[in-house]
Amino acid sequence: MRIETMTQNLSSSGFYFFCPIALTPGEQVRCELRVPAHGSKSHEPALALECDAVVVRSEATSEGFFGVACRIDDYRLAGGGATP
């Protein structure tokens, strides 16, 4: 299932996002993160990273979404690039 979400926080080890469905801690997810390419040599406005991640926390918000925290286990540039 593919779901588009909004990421609020991103670090080298994980990310936090808002999702319309609840995810379960321990659940493995595959995500594509679009990261601004500021200062890189890329001509693209954003880099796409494919991530294998694990849900570590999922909590209901007052807006009807779920705040989900994930730990990144592995990542690679979308399109077959190697992990930097």
Contact map, one row per residue, 1 for C-alpha under 8 A:
111000000000000000000000000000000000000000000000000000000000000000000000000000000000
111100000000000000000000000000000000000000000000000000000000000000000000000000000000
111110000000000000100000000000000000000000000000000000000000000000000000000000000000
011111000000000000100000000000000000000000000000000000000000000000000000000000000000
001111100000000011110000000000000000000000000000000000000000000000000000000000000000
000111110000000011100000000000000000000000000000000000000000000000000000000000000000
000011111100001111000000000000000000000000000000000000000000000000000000000000000000
000001111100001111000000000000000000000000000000000000000000000000000000000000000000
000000111110001110000000000000000000000000000000000000000000000000000000000000000000
000000111111011100000000000000000000000000000000000000000000000000000000000000000000
000000001111111000000000000000000000000000000000000000000000000000000000000000000000
000000000111110000000000000000000000000000000000000000000000000000000001000000000000
000000000011111000000000000000000000000000000000000000000000000000000011100000000000
000000000111111100000000000000000000000000000000000010000000000000001111000000000000
000000111110111110000000000000000000000000000000000000000000000000001111000000000000
000000111100011111000000000000000000000000000000000000000000000000111100000000000000
000011111000001111100000000000000000000000000000000000000000000000111000000000000000
000011110000000111110000000000000000000000000000000000000000000011110000000000000000
001111000000000011111100000000000000000000000000000000000000000011110000000000000000
000010000000000001111100000000000000000000000000000000000000000111000000000000000000
000000000000000000111110000000000000000000000000000000000000000011000000000000000000
000000000000000000111111000000000000000000000000000000000111000001000000000000000000
000000000000000000001111101000000000000000000000000000100100000000010000000000000000
000000000000000000000111111000000000000000000000000000101100000000000000000000000000
000000000000000000000011111000000000000000000000000001111100000000000000000000000000
000000000000000000000001111100000000000000000000000001110000000000000000000000000000
000000000000000000000011111110000000000000000000000001100000000000000000000000000000
000000000000000000000000011111000000000000000000000111100000000000000000000000000000
000000000000000000000000001111100000000000000000000111100000000000000000000000000000
000000000000000000000000000111110000000000000000011110000000000000000000000000000000
000000000000000000000000000011111000000000000000111110000000000000000000000000000000
000000000000000000000000000001111100000000000001111000000000000000000000000001000000
000000000000000000000000000000111110000000000001111000000000000000000000000000000000
000000000000000000000000000000011111000000000111100000000000000000000000000000000000
000000000000000000000000000000001111100000000111100000000000000000000000000000000000
000000000000000000000000000000000111110000001110000000000000000000000000000000000000
000000000000000000000000000000000011111101011110000000000000000000000000000000000000
000000000000000000000000000000000001111100001100000000000000000000000000000000000000
000000000000000000000000000000000000111110000000000000000000000000000000000000000000
000000000000000000000000000000000000111111000000000000000000000000000000000000000000
000000000000000000000000000000000000001111100000000000000000000000000000000000000000
000000000000000000000000000000000000100111111000000000000000000000000000000000000000
000000000000000000000000000000000000000011111000000000000000000000000000000000000000
000000000000000000000000000000000000100001111110000000000000000000000000000000000000
000000000000000000000000000000000001110001111110000000000000000000000000000000000000
000000000000000000000000000000000111110000011111000000000000000000000000000000000000
000000000000000000000000000000000111100000011111100000000000000000000000000010000000
000000000000000000000000000000011110000000000111110000000000000000000000000011000000
000000000000000000000000000000111110000000000011111000000000000000000000001111000000
000000000000000000000000000001111000000000000001111100000000000000000000001111000000
000000000000000000000000000001111000000000000000111110000000000000000001111100000000
000000000000000000000000000111100000000000000000011111000000000000000001111000000000
000000000000010000000000000111100000000000000000001111100000000000000111110000000000
000000000000000000000000111110000000000000000000000111110000000000000111100000000000
000000000000000000000011111110000000000000000000000011111100000000011110000000000000
000000000000000000000000110000000000000000000000000001111100000000011110000000000000
000000000000000000000001100000000000000000000000000000111110000000111100000000000000
000000000000000000000111100000000000000000000000000000111111000001111000000000000000
000000000000000000000100000000000000000000000000000000001111100001110000000000000000
000000000000000000000100000000000000000000000000000000000111110111100000000000000000
000000000000000000000000000000000000000000000000000000000011111111100000000000000000
000000000000000000000000000000000000000000000000000000000001111110000000000000000000
000000000000000000000000000000000000000000000000000000000000111110000000000000000000
000000000000000000010000000000000000000000000000000000000001111111000000000000000000
000000000000000001111000000000000000000000000000000000000001111111100000000000000000
000000000000000001111100000000000000000000000000000000000111100111110000000000000000
000000000000000111100000000000000000000000000000000000001111100011111000000000000000
000000000000000111100010000000000000000000000000000000111110000001111100000000000000
000000000000011110000000000000000000000000000000000000111100000000111110000000000000
000000000000011100000000000000000000000000000000000011111000000000011111000000000000
000000000000111000000000000000000000000000000000000011110000000000001111100000000000
000000000001111000000000000000000000000000000000001111000000000000000111111000000000
000000000000100000000000000000000000000000000000001111000000000000000011111000000000
000000000000000000000000000000000000000000000000001110000000000000000001111100000000
000000000000000000000000000000000000000000000000111100000000000000000001111110000010
000000000000000000000000000000000000000000000000111000000000000000000000011111011111
000000000000000000000000000000000000000000000011110000000000000000000000001111111110
000000000000000000000000000000010000000000000001110000000000000000000000000111111000
000000000000000000000000000000000000000000000000000000000000000000000000000011111000
000000000000000000000000000000000000000000000000000000000000000000000000000111111100
000000000000000000000000000000000000000000000000000000000000000000000000000111111110
000000000000000000000000000000000000000000000000000000000000000000000000000110011111
000000000000000000000000000000000000000000000000000000000000000000000000001110001111
000000000000000000000000000000000000000000000000000000000000000000000000000100000111
